Amino acid sequence: MGSTAGLRERKKAETRQAVHEAALRLTVEHGLDNVTVEAIADAANISRRTFSNYFAGKEDALLYGDEHMHDTLVRRVREQPPDRSAWLALRGALDSLFDEHDGPDREWHVRARLAMRHPSLLARQLANRIQLENDLSEAVAGRDGAADPRLVAATFLAALRVATQQWCSEDETRPLQDVIAQSLDQLAAPFT
């Protein structure tokens, strides 16, 4: 029974990923406003009803990669050594994420740029980030009692957001990891 459940979960993850990739490809090709849920479902070779079992709308399908990364980041923060401060646990988790994936992929760049251009996508992304902020603050609670975990998580995410926006600008050529590290270092400098 356990292997059946594992296979089922793997197939669900594969379907989510296929829908996400179809949504991203169609949005890049045709623009967000010209892509429908039906077109995404067709491109992913699933029914409209199946699409609805996985995602509430095309914005959620487009941002699935962010959601997956958020879950991984929270898990990595929880895996950090307990004696690390909240800030160092966040940085260590982010560094391990970059090390594992060899930096962000093209998809991350595309999703970030799309969100900056489309208010509906940006709104959904911001809602996801509020949830991430809550999850990260819970993950660092109990570490480093000097600062409120909510403040540490919000500050960390603000630095990531600003660095990502800078990285998506036309003239930024450095890897995202370097841009983020610089932002986090600048933020931490007055406190160290």
C-alpha angles and dihedrals in degrees: 000000000000093000090050091054090047092050091048092052091047091052090049090051091049091050092049090050092048091051091047092050092047091050092049094046094048093046092051091047100042108015127254095271092055097051122089131195088244091056091049091049091049092048090050090047094239135114125262088247092054089050088055090052089062107030137025092217146335092284091059091048091051093049096045090106090058091049092051091049091048092054091049092049093051091049091049091051090054089050093056117110110276094234092063117102118247091257094049091046089055092047093045092051092049092047091051090050091053092045092052095048097035090238129315119318131233089265092063090053092048093048092049093050093046091051091052090054102042121059094202091053092044091051091052091046091051091050089052090050092053088055090047090051090053092046093048093048089053090047093054097039111121094029121103104358093207096092138033107261090225090056093047092050093045092048092048092051092046089057090049092050094050092045092049091050090050091047090053092052116110096248101046112106102162120103114267091242090061093047091050093046090053091050093048091047091051090049094049096043097087090052100048 
